[in-house]
Amino acid sequence: MRTMLTAIVLLLITVAAHAAEEGGSAAEQPVGTAFKWIHFLILAGLAYWLFTKYLPPKFRRNADEISAAISKATAAKAEAEEKLLEAAAKLASLESEIAKFRAVAQREAGAEIERLRIATKNDVEKIGVAAKGEIEAAERAARVELKALAAKLAVDGAESLVARQMTPSMQEALINQFVQSLQGRPN
């Protein structure tokens, strides 16, 4: 299309240059003027025909491309506005969701605190029972140890008493008495 327009413009320039070289004699004649008008009408008709044949489809394509771009842009704008509305709705509901999360977290924290309190109370009771059992066991062990100590002291005291009171003649009498008790028994 551009080459065609360039060729027409060059043709017009060439015709104008050729007419200028010939001088004014041909232009002054009525036949020359008629040929100039005929030549102008042919060129104008040719230009009109070229413009009506090739430019409308090009303009139509450009218009279609622009229309398609406008419809795409409109669709994109509508989609963006829809997303904006969704985001605004989510943002509006965000505060209520945060409040719900806080309430749930507080309930769960309260339940956890109560569970820990009960577990601690149970542990304290178990420790108390275990400590009471250990105290009783230690008390029994101390009583047994005390009885053993008392028995040992009693034996030691009796031994020292017997040792002080025992004389050699008394020892001999006890041994003889023991031997006689053995003789009276059967094997």
C-alpha positions as YAML, in Angstrom:
chain: A
units: angstrom
residues:
- id: 1
  name: MET
  ca: [0.00, 0.00, 0.00]
- id: 2
  name: ARG
  ca: [2.81, 2.40, 0.90]
- id: 3
  name: THR
  ca: [4.69, 1.58, -2.27]
- id: 4
  name: MET
  ca: [1.57, 2.34, -4.29]
- id: 5
  name: LEU
  ca: [1.12, 5.70, -2.64]
- id: 6
  name: THR
  ca: [4.79, 6.47, -3.15]
- id: 7
  name: ALA
  ca: [4.50, 5.57, -6.85]
- id: 8
  name: ILE
  ca: [1.47, 7.92, -7.26]
- id: 9
  name: VAL
  ca: [3.25, 10.78, -5.53]
- id: 10
  name: LEU
  ca: [6.35, 10.26, -7.73]
- id: 11
  name: LEU
  ca: [4.15, 10.18, -10.85]
- id: 12
  name: LEU
  ca: [2.53, 13.47, -9.90]
- id: 13
  name: ILE
  ca: [5.91, 15.06, -9.22]
- id: 14
  name: THR
  ca: [7.23, 13.79, -12.58]
- id: 15
  name: VAL
  ca: [4.20, 15.13, -14.48]
- id: 16
  name: ALA
  ca: [4.55, 18.50, -12.76]
- id: 17
  name: ALA
  ca: [8.28, 18.65, -13.58]
- id: 18
  name: HIS
  ca: [7.66, 17.67, -17.20]
- id: 19
  name: ALA
  ca: [5.00, 20.34, -17.59]
- id: 20
  name: ALA
  ca: [7.34, 22.94, -16.15]
- id: 21
  name: GLU
  ca: [10.03, 22.03, -18.69]
- id: 22
  name: GLU
  ca: [7.75, 22.47, -21.68]
- id: 23
  name: GLY
  ca: [6.99, 25.97, -20.70]
- id: 24
  name: GLY
  ca: [3.73, 27.76, -20.79]
- id: 25
  name: SER
  ca: [2.77, 27.05, -24.43]
- id: 26
  name: ALA
  ca: [0.90, 23.76, -23.88]
- id: 27
  name: ALA
  ca: [-0.88, 25.02, -20.81]
- id: 28
  name: GLU
  ca: [-2.18, 28.03, -22.63]
- id: 29
  name: GLN
  ca: [-3.91, 25.98, -25.27]
- id: 30
  name: PRO
  ca: [-7.45, 24.77, -24.58]
- id: 31
  name: VAL
  ca: [-6.56, 21.21, -25.57]
- id: 32
  name: GLY
  ca: [-3.66, 21.21, -23.09]
- id: 33
  name: THR
  ca: [-5.96, 22.44, -20.35]
- id: 34
  name: ALA
  ca: [-8.47, 19.70, -21.16]
- id: 35
  name: PHE
  ca: [-5.74, 17.06, -21.06]
- id: 36
  name: LYS
  ca: [-4.62, 18.41, -17.73]
- id: 37
  name: TRP
  ca: [-8.15, 18.07, -16.35]
- id: 38
  name: ILE
  ca: [-8.55, 14.62, -17.83]
- id: 39
  name: HIS
  ca: [-5.16, 13.63, -16.45]
- id: 40
  name: PHE
  ca: [-6.18, 15.05, -13.03]
- id: 41
  name: LEU
  ca: [-9.49, 13.20, -13.10]
- id: 42
  name: ILE
  ca: [-7.73, 9.91, -14.05]
- id: 43
  name: LEU
  ca: [-5.22, 10.33, -11.26]
- id: 44
  name: ALA
  ca: [-7.89, 11.37, -8.75]
- id: 45
  name: GLY
  ca: [-10.07, 8.41, -9.80]
- id: 46
  name: LEU
  ca: [-7.10, 6.07, -9.55]
- id: 47
  name: ALA
  ca: [-6.26, 7.43, -6.09]
- id: 48
  name: TYR
  ca: [-9.95, 7.18, -5.04]
- id: 49
  name: TRP
  ca: [-10.14, 3.59, -6.34]
- id: 50
  name: LEU
  ca: [-6.91, 2.62, -4.54]
- id: 51
  name: PHE
  ca: [-8.01, 4.23, -1.31]
- id: 52
  name: THR
  ca: [-11.50, 2.65, -1.42]
- id: 53
  name: LYS
  ca: [-10.13, -0.80, -2.33]
- id: 54
  name: TYR
  ca: [-7.21, -1.14, 0.07]
- id: 55
  name: LEU
  ca: [-7.79, 1.27, 2.96]
- id: 56
  name: PRO
  ca: [-11.25, 0.16, 4.22]
- id: 57
  name: PRO
  ca: [-10.11, -3.43, 4.99]
- id: 58
  name: LYS
  ca: [-7.05, -2.05, 6.76]
- id: 59
  name: PHE
  ca: [-9.22, 0.41, 8.69]
- id: 60
  name: ARG
  ca: [-11.67, -2.43, 9.43]
- id: 61
  name: ARG
  ca: [-8.82, -4.63, 10.73]
- id: 62
  name: ASN
  ca: [-7.53, -1.79, 12.89]
- id: 63
  name: ALA
  ca: [-11.06, -1.12, 14.17]
- id: 64
  name: ASP
  ca: [-11.53, -4.85, 14.92]
- id: 65
  name: GLU
  ca: [-8.18, -5.00, 16.73]
- id: 66
  name: ILE
  ca: [-9.05, -1.90, 18.74]
- id: 67
  name: SER
  ca: [-12.52, -3.31, 19.50]
- id: 68
  name: ALA
  ca: [-11.00, -6.63, 20.60]
- id: 69
  name: ALA
  ca: [-8.46, -4.81, 22.77]
- id: 70
  name: ILE
  ca: [-11.26, -2.73, 24.29]
- id: 71
  name: SER
  ca: [-13.36, -5.83, 25.01]
- id: 72
  name: LYS
  ca: [-10.34, -7.59, 26.54]
- id: 73
  name: ALA
  ca: [-9.61, -4.54, 28.63]
- id: 74
  name: THR
  ca: [-13.25, -4.35, 29.71]
- id: 75
  name: ALA
  ca: [-13.22, -8.03, 30.67]
- id: 76
  name: ALA
  ca: [-9.93, -7.58, 32.55]
- id: 77
  name: LYS
  ca: [-11.35, -4.52, 34.30]
- id: 78
  name: ALA
  ca: [-14.48, -6.43, 35.31]
- id: 79
  name: GLU
  ca: [-12.37, -9.33, 36.61]
- id: 80
  name: ALA
  ca: [-10.12, -6.94, 38.52]
- id: 81
  name: GLU
  ca: [-13.15, -5.20, 40.04]
- id: 82
  name: GLU
  ca: [-14.59, -8.59, 41.02]
- id: 83
  name: LYS
  ca: [-11.31, -9.57, 42.69]
- id: 84
  name: LEU
  ca: [-11.24, -6.19, 44.41]
- id: 85
  name: LEU
  ca: [-14.74, -6.74, 45.75]
- id: 86
  name: GLU
  ca: [-13.77, -10.23, 46.97]
- id: 87
  name: ALA
  ca: [-10.67, -8.84, 48.64]
- id: 88
  name: ALA
  ca: [-12.72, -6.08, 50.26]
- id: 89
  name: ALA
  ca: [-15.24, -8.64, 51.52]
- id: 90
  name: LYS
  ca: [-12.45, -10.81, 52.91]
- id: 91
  name: LEU
  ca: [-10.88, -7.78, 54.53]
- id: 92
  name: ALA
  ca: [-14.20, -6.81, 56.07]
- id: 93
  name: SER
  ca: [-14.70, -10.33, 57.44]
- id: 94
  name: LEU
  ca: [-11.08, -10.51, 58.59]
- id: 95
  name: GLU
  ca: [-11.80, -8.61, 61.80]
- id: 96
  name: SER
  ca: [-14.62, -10.99, 62.75]
- id: 97
  name: GLU
  ca: [-12.44, -14.00, 61.93]
- id: 98
  name: ILE
  ca: [-9.64, -12.61, 64.10]
- id: 99
  name: ALA
  ca: [-12.13, -12.08, 66.92]
- id: 100
  name: LYS
  ca: [-13.34, -15.69, 66.52]
- id: 101
  name: PHE
  ca: [-9.75, -16.98, 66.57]
- id: 102
  name: ARG
  ca: [-9.05, -14.98, 69.71]
- id: 103
  name: ALA
  ca: [-12.16, -16.32, 71.42]
- id: 104
  name: VAL
  ca: [-11.26, -19.90, 70.50]
- id: 105
  name: ALA
  ca: [-7.67, -19.38, 71.66]
- id: 106
  name: GLN
  ca: [-8.86, -17.93, 74.98]
- id: 107
  name: ARG
  ca: [-11.25, -20.86, 75.52]
- id: 108
  name: GLU
  ca: [-8.54, -23.35, 74.70]
- id: 109
  name: ALA
  ca: [-6.05, -21.53, 76.96]
- id: 110
  name: GLY
  ca: [-8.62, -21.54, 79.79]
- id: 111
  name: ALA
  ca: [-9.28, -25.25, 79.29]
- id: 112
  name: GLU
  ca: [-5.53, -25.94, 79.25]
- id: 113
  name: ILE
  ca: [-5.02, -23.93, 82.45]
- id: 114
  name: GLU
  ca: [-7.84, -25.84, 84.14]
- id: 115
  name: ARG
  ca: [-6.43, -29.17, 82.94]
- id: 116
  name: LEU
  ca: [-2.99, -28.22, 84.27]
- id: 117
  name: ARG
  ca: [-4.54, -27.10, 87.57]
- id: 118
  name: ILE
  ca: [-6.33, -30.45, 87.96]
- id: 119
  name: ALA
  ca: [-3.20, -32.38, 86.95]
- id: 120
  name: THR
  ca: [-1.14, -30.39, 89.47]
- id: 121
  name: LYS
  ca: [-3.72, -31.04, 92.20]
- id: 122
  name: ASN
  ca: [-3.67, -34.76, 91.40]
- id: 123
  name: ASP
  ca: [0.14, -34.77, 91.42]
- id: 124
  name: VAL
  ca: [0.17, -32.97, 94.79]
- id: 125
  name: GLU
  ca: [-2.25, -35.57, 96.20]
- id: 126
  name: LYS
  ca: [-0.14, -38.42, 94.82]
- id: 127
  name: ILE
  ca: [3.02, -36.87, 96.24]
- id: 128
  name: GLY
  ca: [1.27, -36.42, 99.60]
- id: 129
  name: VAL
  ca: [0.17, -40.06, 99.64]
- id: 130
  name: ALA
  ca: [3.65, -41.21, 98.59]
- id: 131
  name: ALA
  ca: [5.27, -38.97, 101.23]
- id: 132
  name: LYS
  ca: [2.88, -40.28, 103.89]
- id: 133
  name: GLY
  ca: [3.75, -43.85, 102.87]
- id: 134
  name: GLU
  ca: [7.47, -43.06, 102.99]
- id: 135
  name: ILE
  ca: [7.07, -41.43, 106.41]
- id: 136
  name: GLU
  ca: [5.20, -44.48, 107.71]
- id: 137
  name: ALA
  ca: [7.85, -46.80, 106.24]
- id: 138
  name: ALA
  ca: [10.62, -44.69, 107.79]
- id: 139
  name: GLU
  ca: [8.75, -44.72, 111.11]
- id: 140
  name: ARG
  ca: [8.41, -48.52, 110.97]
- id: 141
  name: ALA
  ca: [12.09, -48.86, 110.07]
- id: 142
  name: ALA
  ca: [13.00, -46.53, 112.94]
- id: 143
  name: ARG
  ca: [10.86, -48.56, 115.36]
- id: 144
  name: VAL
  ca: [12.47, -51.79, 114.19]
- id: 145
  name: GLU
  ca: [15.89, -50.22, 114.50]
- id: 146
  name: LEU
  ca: [14.95, -48.82, 117.91]
- id: 147
  name: LYS
  ca: [13.74, -52.26, 119.06]
- id: 148
  name: ALA
  ca: [16.95, -53.83, 117.76]
- id: 149
  name: LEU
  ca: [18.99, -51.19, 119.56]
- id: 150
  name: ALA
  ca: [16.94, -51.67, 122.73]
- id: 151
  name: ALA
  ca: [17.39, -55.44, 122.50]
- id: 152
  name: LYS
  ca: [21.11, -55.05, 121.94]
- id: 153
  name: LEU
  ca: [21.38, -52.65, 124.85]
- id: 154
  name: ALA
  ca: [19.33, -55.02, 127.00]
- id: 155
  name: VAL
  ca: [21.53, -57.94, 125.99]
- id: 156
  name: ASP
  ca: [24.66, -55.87, 126.60]
- id: 157
  name: GLY
  ca: [23.30, -54.69, 129.91]
- id: 158
  name: ALA
  ca: [22.30, -58.21, 130.91]
- id: 159
  name: GLU
  ca: [25.68, -59.52, 129.78]
- id: 160
  name: SER
  ca: [27.53, -56.97, 131.83]
- id: 161
  name: LEU
  ca: [25.24, -57.64, 134.79]
- id: 162
  name: VAL
  ca: [25.75, -61.36, 134.42]
- id: 163
  name: ALA
  ca: [29.48, -60.87, 133.99]
- id: 164
  name: ARG
  ca: [29.62, -58.81, 137.18]
- id: 165
  name: GLN
  ca: [27.52, -61.21, 139.16]
- id: 166
  name: MET
  ca: [28.99, -64.38, 137.74]
- id: 167
  name: THR
  ca: [31.60, -65.92, 139.89]
- id: 168
  name: PRO
  ca: [33.69, -68.99, 139.09]
- id: 169
  name: SER
  ca: [31.74, -71.16, 141.50]
- id: 170
  name: MET
  ca: [28.46, -70.00, 140.03]
- id: 171
  name: GLN
  ca: [29.75, -70.83, 136.56]
- id: 172
  name: GLU
  ca: [30.67, -74.30, 137.59]
- id: 173
  name: ALA
  ca: [27.27, -74.87, 139.14]
- id: 174
  name: LEU
  ca: [25.50, -73.74, 136.00]
- id: 175
  name: ILE
  ca: [27.61, -75.99, 133.79]
- id: 176
  name: ASN
  ca: [26.96, -79.00, 136.05]
- id: 177
  name: GLN
  ca: [23.27, -78.30, 136.01]
- id: 178
  name: PHE
  ca: [23.33, -78.12, 132.22]
- id: 179
  name: VAL
  ca: [25.22, -81.37, 131.90]
- id: 180
  name: GLN
  ca: [22.78, -83.16, 134.22]
- id: 181
  name: SER
  ca: [19.85, -81.90, 132.17]
- id: 182
  name: LEU
  ca: [21.46, -83.39, 129.09]
- id: 183
  name: GLN
  ca: [21.97, -86.77, 130.71]
- id: 184
  name: GLY
  ca: [18.33, -87.23, 131.47]
- id: 185
  name: ARG
  ca: [17.30, -86.75, 127.83]
- id: 186
  name: PRO
  ca: [17.29, -89.41, 125.21]
- id: 187
  name: ASN
  ca: [19.78, -88.84, 122.41]
...
